[in-house]
Amino acid sequence: MNFPRIRLILAFIFFVTGIVLTVAVGFSTSIYLFLACAFLIFTHYKFGAIWPAFQLLQEGQVDKADDILDQIKKPEWLAKTHRSYFHFTKGMIHVQRKQLPPGAVHLKAALQLGLRNATDNALAAINLAHIYYVDKNKDACKKYLQQAIDFNSNDLMIKENIDKLQKAIA
C-alpha cells in the first residue's frame, strides 16, 4: 500500500471535483472541497506517513518501512513528534542494516527532539551506546548507556541489553 500518496490522490480528486462544481454551480458550493483539499495537502507535509513506517519496522518489514520514509522529501517540515519518530525509525533501519554512522546521526536527532515514551528513548540511547561500543568510543558509549538507564524503561529486552553492555564495557 502506498500510504503517503493516498492523501495527495484524495486532494487531487477533491480539487478536480471542486473545479467541476465551481463551473457547474458556483464557488459557494465547492468551497468545502477546496478546504478539504488544502487540509489534506497540509497534513501530508506536516505529518507524513511516519506511523505506518514505524509499524512496519516493528513488524520486521524494514525495506517497506524504508521505502515509505524515503518518500518524505522534507523531513524538516514534519511536526516535532513526527520528525523525531522519522529520525528514530530511520536510525533503527540503519542500525539493522549495520550502517552505524548514519544510524547514529538519526538516533541522536531523535533523542534531541524527544520521543514520546521512556521505552523509545531508552531504545534509541542503548542503540547509540552499542554503536559507540562497536566504534571503541568508550566515553560516548558510557554516556549513552547512562542515558538509557536514566530513562528507566520497564521493557525487559532493554534492561537485558543494558546489562549486557555494562558487562561488556566493565
N, C-alpha and C positions, 0 to 999 in steps of 0.2 A: 504494500500500500504506500502511496506517495503522499504522506501526511502534510508536508509543507505546502504542497501545491493545491490542496483542497480549498483552502481559504481564497487563494487567488482565482481559482476557477469559479467559485461561487461569486466573488466580487465582479468578475468579468460578466457572468450571467446576469447579475443584478444591474450592472451598468448598461448592458445592451437592452435589457427589458425596460429599464428606466428611460432610455432614449426612445424606444418604440412607443412607450406610454406617453412621453412628453409630446411626441409628434402627433399621436392619435387623439389624446385627450387634453393635455396641458401639463405644465410643470408641477402644479399643486398636487396632482395625484401620484407623481413619480418621485417626489422628494424623499419619501421613506426608502425607496430603493437606492437612491444615491447616498443617503446617510448610512444604510446598511453596507453598501459598497465601501465607503470610506472607513467604516468601523472594521470591516474585515481586512482591509489593507493595513490599517493601523495595528491591529492585533497580530497580523502576520509578521511585521517587522519588530514589534515590541516584545512579543512572547515566543515567536518561533515555534519549533517543534521539539523543544528540549525534553519534555516529559516522555513522549513516545521513544525518543532515542535513549533516555535514561532507563526506561522499562526494558527495552531491547537489550541493553547492556546487562541488566540484572538477570535476564533470561539466558545470557550467554551468546547472544547474536551480535557479536562485536562488529562484523562487517556491515550489517544493516544499520546498526547504530551510527557507525562512522559515516555511512552514505547520507543519512539524514542530517548529521551535523555538518557535513561538507556542503550541504545546500544552503547553509546560513552564511551569507556573504559578508555581513556586517555585524559580528557579534557585539561590537561596542554599542549598537543601537538597542540591544536587548535590555529589559528591565534588570535591576541589580540581581535579584534572586535567580532569574533565568540565566543571566550571564555567568553567575557563579557555578550553576549546575552545567552550563555549557563547558566551562573550563574543567570542572570536576570529571564529567563524562569523557571529555577529550583526553584528559590526563590519564584516566583509568584505561582507556583504549590504548594509549601509547605504552603504558606500563605492561599491559597484557601482551603487547607485540614486542616487548623487550626494547622499545625505543625510549630509553631512560631520560636523556636530556630534554626532549620536548615534553615528555610526561611531567618532569619536574617543573618546567615553566608553567604548564597549565594547572598543576596541583597547587603551586604557590599562589597563582592568581585566584584560584577557588578559595583558598584559605583567607587571603586578604579581603576578598569580597564578602566572605562569610556564608557558610552553608546553613541549612535550616535546623539541623539537629546535631547532637553530640556524636552520634554514630558516624554520620557522613564526614564531619570534621575530623574525628579520630582516624577514620579510614584514609582520608587524604594525608594526614600527618604521618601515619605509620608507613604509608607508601613512599612518602618523601624520605623518611628515615631509612627505609630499605634502599632507596636509590642512592643515598649518600653512603650507606654501608657498602654497597657494591662498588661505588667510586672511591672507597677508602678515605672518605672525608669524615673522620670520627667526630669532630666538633659539631658539624651540621647534623650528623646522624643523631647525636645525643640531644641536640636542641629539639629536633622534630619528634624524637621519641618521647621526650618530656612533655612536649605539647600534646601528643597523642594521649599520654597518661592524664594530663590535666583536663582533657575533655570529658573524662570519667564516663566513658561509654559502657553500657551494660551488655554489649554484644560479646558473646563468648569467643568468637573467632578473632576479634580484635584483641581481646585480653590474652589469648593464646599467642598471637603474633607479637604482642608487646613483650611477653615473657621470653619467647624465642630470641627476639632481637636483643633484649637485655642480657641474656646469657651469652650471645654471640659476641657482643662488644665488651663483655666483662674480662 
